[in-house]
């Protein structure tokens, strides 16, 4: 078998066999196929696509290049949740304790983010003492004792995906639905959970810009899940505005704590309840409305709040020592009106320039900087009242002008968009 013949076959739009896909993935991961040849392969996939069957084989090959987490020692039913990434996405910090409070297990491996803002692990690392690197025994023990544990994904989890993704990024072959689906699902399946809810973001601040492509990606991931005997639910959610009141790392942890203490931005609250309800529904095999009732009860009776603090302590985190950047600038509303838009990309880029994002996994980021929207989407504001707080450690040029570009205020409130677009099962 030769990579050249596989590329030729792919180029002619002929279906690849499981053996051909295995050969390509394994030999590229081991360094026997070079970047140039693999780049050709990936560019043709981006151009021509892959069938569902070929995507199953690709996902399986990537899973089998590394370890597959065995969760059999966890006594609870484990439900996982994945987000395709967004601005201000602190959702894992919220749904995890809620689902654990409903007596399910959340045994989650998360990552650091590449790009403008931090990932879940970056946010957790902003909590002094929080241990994201645990041995499997401690990981399982904490889930058994407390219902939730979130750690950093190991290098041994689907290593082929990491190498292939880096090359896709380099050669501009990231935007391919079969490649995205196999990348996400290889890590989720290798992580061990049988029940998976995916928060599939759609819009300006998301990877998927339109509903049609997002729906196609959802179908691929659900079919991959079915092939591997996993129950997958995809919730398509709006990402044309940042989530919640804050964007950053430490500042989003603070917002998570405030969420459990009753201060909740309404769009974020709706999203968190929706995702948690689907997780509880599939994890317990109960009706969605019954699951929603459990989720809301956990928020109302403080069991989710107690679980949040219990979880942070179990992983040695000290919320009392969490700190934000010492420098703070407050910007006032330029006029009366309603907030009709908060630009997610401009927000993310500003945060990146403040130091909260990275280009490479090993880059150091500033966990203390952040942006706080005192008022958010669809709220009414009055001229000269506080609108945005910026927490920073270094001065950047044109800060005032850039902050003014983040929020659009109009005299008439336009139709409010629901944050939940659709649910695909």
C-alpha positions in Angstrom: 0.0 0.0 0.0 1.3 3.5 -0.9 0.1 6.9 0.1 0.3 8.1 -3.6 -2.2 5.5 -4.7 -4.5 6.4 -1.8 -4.3 10.1 -2.8 -5.0 9.2 -6.4 -8.0 7.2 -5.4 -9.3 10.0 -3.2 -8.8 12.5 -6.0 -10.9 10.3 -8.3 -13.7 10.4 -5.7 -13.4 6.7 -5.1 -14.3 5.4 -1.6 -11.4 4.6 0.6 -11.3 1.3 2.6 -10.8 1.1 6.3 -7.3 -0.4 5.7 -6.4 2.6 3.5 -7.5 5.1 6.0 -5.8 3.2 8.8 -2.6 3.1 6.8 -2.7 6.9 6.2 -3.4 7.9 9.8 -1.1 5.5 11.5 1.9 6.1 9.2 1.5 9.9 9.3 1.3 9.8 13.2 4.5 7.6 13.2 6.3 9.9 10.8 6.4 7.5 7.9 4.2 9.7 5.8 5.5 13.3 5.5 3.5 16.6 5.8 3.5 17.2 2.1 1.7 13.9 1.3 -0.6 14.2 4.2 -1.3 17.8 3.2 -2.4 16.6 -0.2 -4.7 14.0 1.3 -6.3 16.6 3.7 -6.8 19.2 0.9 -8.6 16.7 -1.2 -10.8 15.7 1.7 -11.6 19.3 2.3 -12.5 19.7 -1.4 -14.4 16.4 -2.0 -15.6 15.5 1.5 -15.8 12.0 2.9 -18.8 9.6 3.2 -20.2 8.8 6.6 -18.6 5.4 6.4 -15.1 6.9 5.6 -15.5 9.4 8.4 -16.3 6.5 10.9 -13.0 4.8 9.8 -11.1 8.0 10.1 -12.4 8.6 13.6 -11.7 5.0 14.6 -8.1 5.3 13.3 -7.4 8.4 15.3 -8.9 7.0 18.5 -6.7 3.9 18.1 -3.5 5.8 17.9 -3.7 6.6 21.7 -5.2 5.4 25.0 -9.0 5.0 25.5 -10.1 6.0 28.9 -11.7 3.3 30.9 -14.4 4.7 33.1 -15.7 1.3 34.4 -14.4 2.1 37.9 -16.8 5.1 38.1 -19.9 4.1 39.9 -22.1 6.8 38.4 -23.5 7.1 34.9 -21.0 9.5 33.1 -22.3 12.2 30.8 -19.9 14.4 28.8 -20.4 17.8 27.3 -18.4 19.5 24.5 -18.5 23.0 23.1 -17.3 23.9 19.7 -15.9 27.1 21.2 -17.2 30.6 21.7 -16.5 33.9 23.3 -17.2 34.0 27.0 -17.9 30.2 27.1 -17.7 29.3 30.8 -20.6 26.8 30.4 -18.6 23.7 31.5 -18.0 25.4 34.9 -21.8 25.7 35.3 -23.3 22.5 33.7 -20.8 20.3 35.4 -21.9 21.0 39.0 -25.6 21.1 38.0 -25.4 17.6 36.4 -23.4 16.3 39.3 -26.0 17.6 41.7 -28.6 15.6 39.8 -26.6 12.4 40.7 -24.8 11.8 37.4 -21.0 11.7 36.9 -19.1 14.4 35.0 -15.6 12.9 34.2 -14.3 15.5 31.8 -11.1 16.1 30.0 -10.8 19.6 28.6 -8.2 21.6 26.8 -6.5 24.9 26.6 -7.6 27.2 23.8 -5.7 28.3 20.8 -6.8 31.7 19.5 -8.3 34.8 21.1 -9.5 33.6 24.4 -8.9 30.8 27.0 -10.3 27.3 27.2 -11.9 25.6 30.2 -8.5 24.5 31.5 -7.2 28.0 31.3 -10.1 29.2 33.3 -9.6 26.5 36.0 -5.9 27.3 36.1 -6.8 30.9 37.1 -8.0 29.4 40.5 -5.0 29.2 42.8 -4.1 25.7 43.7 -6.6 24.0 41.3 -5.1 20.7 40.1 -5.7 20.0 36.5 -3.1 17.1 36.3 -4.4 14.1 38.2 -3.6 10.4 37.9 -6.5 8.2 36.7 -7.0 6.8 40.2 -7.5 10.3 41.7 -9.7 11.4 38.7 -12.0 8.4 39.3 -12.0 8.8 43.0 -13.1 12.5 42.8 -15.9 11.6 40.4 -17.1 8.8 42.7 -16.9 11.0 45.8 -18.1 14.3 44.4 -19.7 13.6 41.0 -17.4 15.8 39.0 -13.8 16.2 38.0 -12.3 18.2 35.1 -8.7 17.7 34.1 -6.4 18.5 31.3 -6.6 16.2 28.3 -3.5 13.9 28.2 -1.1 13.8 25.2 -2.0 10.1 24.8 -5.6 10.9 23.9 -6.0 10.6 20.1 -2.5 11.9 19.3 -3.2 11.5 15.6 -5.8 14.2 15.9 -3.4 16.7 17.4 -0.9 16.1 14.6 -3.5 16.2 11.8 -5.2 19.3 13.3 -1.9 21.2 13.4 -1.3 20.4 9.8 -4.8 21.3 8.8 -4.3 24.6 10.5 -1.1 25.2 8.6 -2.4 24.3 5.1 -5.9 26.0 5.6 -7.8 22.7 5.7 -9.6 23.3 9.0 -13.0 24.0 7.5 -14.1 20.5 6.5 -17.1 19.0 8.1 -15.9 15.4 8.1 -12.5 16.4 9.4 -14.1 18.6 12.2 -16.5 15.8 13.1 -13.8 13.1 13.3 -11.5 15.5 15.3 -14.2 16.3 17.9 -15.6 12.8 18.2 -12.2 11.0 18.3 -11.4 12.9 21.5 -14.9 12.5 23.0 -15.0 8.7 22.4 -11.5 8.2 23.6 -12.5 10.0 26.8 -14.8 7.1 27.6 -18.3 8.6 28.1 -21.3 6.8 26.5 -23.5 9.9 26.7 -22.4 13.1 25.0 -24.1 16.5 24.6 -22.5 18.9 22.1 -23.0 22.7 22.3 -22.6 23.5 18.7 -22.1 27.2 18.4 -23.3 29.1 15.3 -22.6 32.7 14.2 -20.0 35.4 14.0 -18.1 34.4 17.1 -18.2 30.7 16.3 -16.4 28.2 14.0 -19.6 27.4 12.1 -21.0 30.6 10.6 -24.3 29.3 9.3 -27.1 27.0 10.4 -26.9 24.7 7.3 -23.2 23.8 7.9 -23.7 23.4 11.6 -26.7 21.1 11.0 -24.5 19.0 8.7 -21.8 18.8 11.3 -24.3 17.7 13.9 -25.5 14.9 11.6 -22.0 13.7 11.1 -21.3 13.7 14.9 -24.5 11.9 15.7 -23.9 9.2 13.1 -20.3 8.8 14.4 -21.7 8.5 17.9 -24.2 5.8 16.8 -21.4 3.8 15.0 -19.5 3.7 18.3 -22.7 3.0 20.3 -22.7 6.5 21.9 -25.8 8.6 22.5 -25.1 12.1 21.1 -27.3 15.1 21.2 -26.3 18.3 19.4 -27.7 21.7 20.6 -27.2 24.4 18.1 -26.7 27.7 19.9 -26.3 31.4 18.9 -22.8 32.8 19.1 -23.4 36.3 17.5 -22.7 37.8 21.0 -20.4 36.9 23.9 -21.9 34.6 26.5 -22.8 36.1 29.9 -21.4 39.2 31.5 -17.7 38.5 31.2 -14.9 37.4 28.8 -11.6 36.2 30.1 -10.3 33.5 32.4 -10.3 34.4 36.1 -13.2 36.8 35.5 -15.3 34.0 34.0 -14.7 31.9 37.1 -15.9 34.8 39.2 -19.0 35.0 37.0 -19.6 31.2 37.5 -19.5 31.7 41.2 -21.9 34.6 41.0 -24.2 32.5 38.7 -24.6 30.0 41.5 -25.2 32.8 44.0 -28.1 34.2 41.9 -26.6 36.7 39.5 -27.3 35.3 36.1 -27.3 36.8 32.6 -30.6 35.5 31.1 -29.2 34.1 27.8 -26.5 32.2 29.6 -28.9 30.9 32.2 -31.2 29.6 29.4 -28.3 27.9 27.6 -27.0 26.3 30.8 -30.4 24.9 31.8 -31.0 23.6 28.2 -27.6 21.8 28.0 -27.9 20.4 31.6 -31.4 19.2 30.9 -30.3 17.2 27.8 -27.4 15.7 29.8 -29.7 14.6 32.6 -32.3 13.4 30.2 -29.9 11.1 28.2 -27.9 10.1 31.3 -31.0 9.0 33.3 -33.1 8.0 30.2 -36.0 10.3 31.4 -38.2 12.8 29.6 -36.6 16.2 28.8 -39.2 18.0 30.9 -38.6 15.8 33.9 -34.8 16.4 33.5 -35.4 20.2 33.2 -37.4 20.1 36.5 -34.4 18.4 38.2 -32.0 20.9 36.9 -34.0 23.9 37.9 -34.6 22.3 41.4 -30.8 21.9 41.8 -30.4 25.7 41.2 -33.3 26.6 43.4 -32.4 24.4 46.4 -28.6 25.3 46.2 -27.5 21.7 45.7 -25.8 22.8 42.4 -24.1 25.7 44.2 -22.9 23.5 47.0 -21.6 21.0 44.4 -19.7 23.8 42.6 -17.8 24.7 45.8 -17.3 21.0 46.8 -15.8 20.3 43.3 -13.4 23.2 43.4 -12.2 22.2 46.8 -11.9 18.6 45.8 -9.3 19.6 43.2 -7.6 21.9 45.7 -8.8 25.2 44.2 -9.0 28.3 46.4 -11.6 30.6 45.1 -10.8 33.1 47.8 -7.4 33.8 46.3 -8.5 34.2 42.7 -7.4 37.6 41.5 -8.1 40.0 38.6 -5.7 42.5 37.0 -5.2 45.5 39.3 -5.8 48.1 36.5 -9.4 48.8 35.8 -11.0 51.2 33.3 -14.8 51.8 33.3 -16.4 53.0 30.1 -19.7 54.8 30.1 -22.7 54.5 27.8 -22.4 57.1 25.0 -26.2 57.6 24.7 -29.6 56.3 25.9 -31.0 53.2 24.1 -31.0 49.5 23.9 -28.0 47.2 23.4 -28.8 45.5 20.0 -25.3 44.0 19.4 -22.1 43.1 21.2 -19.5 42.1 18.7 -18.0 38.8 19.6 -14.9 38.9 17.4 -13.9 42.4 18.3 -14.4 41.5 22.0 -12.2 38.4 21.5 -9.5 40.3 19.6 -9.3 43.0 22.2 -9.0 40.4 25.0 -6.3 38.7 23.0 -4.3 41.9 22.8 -4.7 42.4 26.5 -2.9 39.0 26.9 -5.6 36.4 27.3 -5.1 34.3 24.2 -2.3 32.2 22.6 -1.1 31.1 19.2 0.7 28.0 20.4 -0.2 25.6 23.2 2.9 26.4 25.2 2.3 30.2 25.1 1.8 31.8 28.5 -1.4 33.8 28.8 -2.6 36.4 31.3 -5.3 34.8 33.4 -6.1 38.0 35.3 -7.2 40.2 32.4 -10.8 40.4 31.3 -13.8 42.3 29.9 -17.0 42.8 32.0 -20.2 43.9 30.3 -22.2 45.6 33.1 -25.1 45.6 30.7 -25.6 43.0 28.1 -27.6 42.2 25.0 -31.2 43.7 24.8 -30.8 45.6 28.0 -31.8 49.3 28.2 -29.0 51.8 29.2 -28.9 55.4 30.0 -26.2 57.9 28.8 -23.1 58.2 31.0 -24.0 55.2 33.1 -21.2 52.5 33.5 -21.3 50.1 30.5 -18.0 48.1 30.4 -15.2 47.4 32.7 -11.7 46.5 31.3 -9.2 44.7 33.6 -5.7 44.9 32.3 -2.0 44.5 33.2 -0.5 46.2 30.1 -1.5 49.3 28.2 -2.6 48.9 24.6 -3.1 51.5 22.0 -6.5 52.9 21.0 -8.2 51.1 23.9 -11.0 53.7 24.3 -11.8 53.6 20.5 -11.8 49.8 20.4 -14.1 49.5 23.5 -16.6 51.9 21.8 -16.7 49.5 18.8 -17.8 46.5 21.0 -21.4 47.6 21.7 -24.1 49.0 19.4 -26.8 51.0 21.1 -30.0 51.9 19.2 -33.2 53.8 20.2 -35.5 50.9 19.3 -35.2 47.3 20.6 -35.1 44.8 17.7 -36.5 41.3 18.0 -34.7 39.3 20.6 -33.0 36.2 19.2 -33.3 32.9 21.2 -29.9 31.6 22.2 -31.2 28.0 21.4 -31.5 27.6 17.6 -32.4 23.9 17.4 -31.8 20.5 18.9 -30.6 17.6 16.7 -30.7 14.0 18.0 
